[in-house]
Amino acid sequence: MAAQLMSTSFSYYYHHQTNPIIAAARTFKPSPSSTCLNSLLSLQRFGVFQRTRQEKRRGYGVVVASSSSNAAAPLWDSWKPEKSSAASPSLSDIIWPSAGAFAAMAILGKMDQILAPKGVSMTIAPLGAVCAVLFATPSSPAARKYNMFMAQIGCAAIGVAAFSVFGPGWLARSAALAASIAFMILTRSNHPPAASLPILFIDGVKLHHLNFWFALFPGAAACIILCLMQEVVCFLKNNFKF
């Protein structure tokens, strides 16, 4: 503390001794000219103070302007298409994902015919949303393999558990949906189509006999086929453009 005080005192003394304006002021004796010098010093300090205040106001003005511009954004912006600097999609970027979705559903439909005697269906509604995610936005977080399989298996199991505890009804659906969202946030497996699996199981009487096998079949099993189709679609999009 003593060393710091000595250093501060020395800096203050050195600054006042080496400052040419203060040194010149000391050489003057009280006279009308010294009064003018004091006035000049006062004006200099006042000018620095004024510049500092203007800079602060200017900085505050930037912040206020940005916040006001955010607040003044039209409410209907979210109803418009997302603005992108990229060019409009080519015909191949539209045809190949659509053809991949058609082929995927055709394969799952053929498997339905084979599994029909056992009362099992591979074509469930959430898989349509999975196709949209995998084929239309393959680089999105929801299309990651970890996110898809973790969410599909976890949310389906949550739906079975909720049905076992609460039975059919609004309470089971609400609890299963809330638990599914918490599960995806906790495991960092954001995959929105999986949130519909618990409700599908609770309301689907023909799925109740699967019990916890529903966590693997048909959702997770069908996703394996969709992942293979996604690789084919991405290959075609990258190599056959038109």
N, C-alpha and C positions, 0 to 999 in steps of 0.2 A: 504494500500500500504506500509506504514512504517513497519507494523508488518511483512508483507511478506518479505521485504528487510532484516529485522533483522533476520528472520528465515533462509533465504538463506545464509546470511553472517555467522550465527552460524554454519550451516551445513558445509559450505566450510571450516571454521576455524577448526571445530571438525574433519573433514575428514583429513585435512593436519596435525593436531596435533597427531592423532591416527594412521596414516598410518606408519607402521614400516619402510618401505623403505625410506620414506621422512624424518622420524625422524633420521634414521641412517645417511642419507646424510647430515643432519644439523650438526651432531657431527664431521664430517670430516672437516678438514681445507684444503684449497687449496693445493693439492699435487698430485703427479702422480696417487696415489690410488683413489683420488676423481674423477679424470678424467675417470678412469676406471668405477667408480660407475655411473657417468653421462652417459657413453656409454651404461652401462647395462640398465639404465632407458630408454634411447632412444630406445634401441633394444626391450625392453618390450612393449613400446607404439607402436612401428612400427609393432610388431608381432600382437598385438590386432587389429590394423588398417588393417593389411593384412587379418586376419581371418574374420573381418567384411566384407571386400570387397569380399572375396571368398564366404561367405554365401549369400551375395546379388546376386552375379553372379549365384550361384547355384539356388537361388529362381527364378531369371529371366530365367534361362535355363529351369526350369520346365514349366514356362508359355509359353515360346517360343516353346518348344517341343510339348506341348499339342495343341497349335494353329496350328503348322505346321502339326501335325498328323491329325487334323480336316480338314485342307485344302487339305491334300494329300489323303483324302478318295476317293475311286473310284466313278466315277459318275454313274456307273451301279448298285450300291448297292440297289437303290430304285426299280430296276427291279427284284430283287431276293425276294423269300418268306421271311417273317419276322422270325428272329431267336427267338426261344422260348425254354425255358428249360423244358416246359411241354411235356408229352408224346404225341405221335400221337393220333388223335381222334379215339375212338372205333367205332365199327360198329353201335352201338345204337345212338351215337352222330351224325351220318350221316343219319340214317334211319328216326329217329323221326322228325327232322326238315323238311326233304323232304316230309314225309307223312303229316305233318301239313300244309305245303304249298299246297299240292295237295288237301287236304280236304277243306282248306279255299277257294281256287279258285273254287272248285266244289260247295260249298254252295253259293258263289256269283253268279256263273253261273246259278244255279237253281233259284235264286232270279231274275236274268235277264229275265228268261222265264216268270216269273209271272208278271214282270213290263213291259214287251215288249209292250203290248197294249197301255201303257201310254207314250211310247217313251223314257223311262228312262233305263239307264244301270248302274249296280253296279260294273261292271268289267272295271276298267280304268287302264291304264298302270302304273301310280305311285304306285298302290297297290302291284304290283310285287316287287318293291324295298322295300316297307314297310314290306312285308313278309320276305324278305331276312334279313332285320334289326332285326325284332322281333324274328325270329326263329333261325337264325345263330349266331347272337351276342346279346342275350337278356340282357347282362349286360353292353352294351355300352351306352353312353349318348344319342345317337339317339333313343334308344329303351325306354327311359323314357316316361311314359304316358303324363306327362306335356308337354314335348318337342313335342311329336307327335300331340296331339290335338291342342295345341297352334299354332304350325306351319301349320298344315293342314287347320285350320279355317282361320288364318290370311293371309296366302299366297293365298288361294283361293279367299278371299275377295279382296285382292290386284289385282288379275288378272281380276276380274269383274270390278273393278274401272278403271284399265288401259284401258280395252276395251271400257268402257263408255266414257272415255276422248279422247283417241287417235284413237279409231276404230281399225280394223284389220290391221296388218302390223308389220314391224320390230321395229318401235318406241314403240308400245305398248308392244311387247315382251321384248325389252331391258329395258324399264322403269319398267315393272312388275318384272322382274328378279332381277334388282338392288334393288328395294324396298323390295322384299321378303327377300333377303340376309340381308339387313339392319334391317328388322323387326326381323329376327331370332337372330341376334347379340344383338339387343336392348333388347329383351325379354328373352334372354338366353335360347332359345328353338331350339337348333341345331338339325334339322331333315332334312337331305338332300333330301329325296324323295319329300318333300312338295314344293321344289323349281320348280318342273316341273308342278305343278297344274296351275299356271297362264298361261303358254304357252299352256297347254292342253285346257284351256277354250278359249283362244283367237283364236286358230286354229280350235277348234271343233265347227262347225256350229250347230250340234245337241244339244249342251249344252247351247247355248245362251239363250234359252227360260227359263232356270232356274234362270237367273239373280243372285241375291245375295243368293238365296237358294243353289247355288253351294258351298257356304262356309260350309254348313252342309251336303249336299248330292250331290254326293255319297261318297266323301272322308271321312269326319268325321264319317258318319254313318257306313261305311264299316269298319273303324278302330275299332269300338266297337266289331264287329265280330272277327276281327283279334286278338284283345287283349284276347278274350275268348279262341281262339285257341292257343294263346301263353301259357296261363296257363296250358292247357292240354298237350302241347308239353313239357314244363318244368317239369311237374309232371311225364310224361313218361320217360324222360331222367334221372331223379333222382331216380326213383324206378324200372325201368325195363331196366337194362343194359345187354348187350350181346356183 
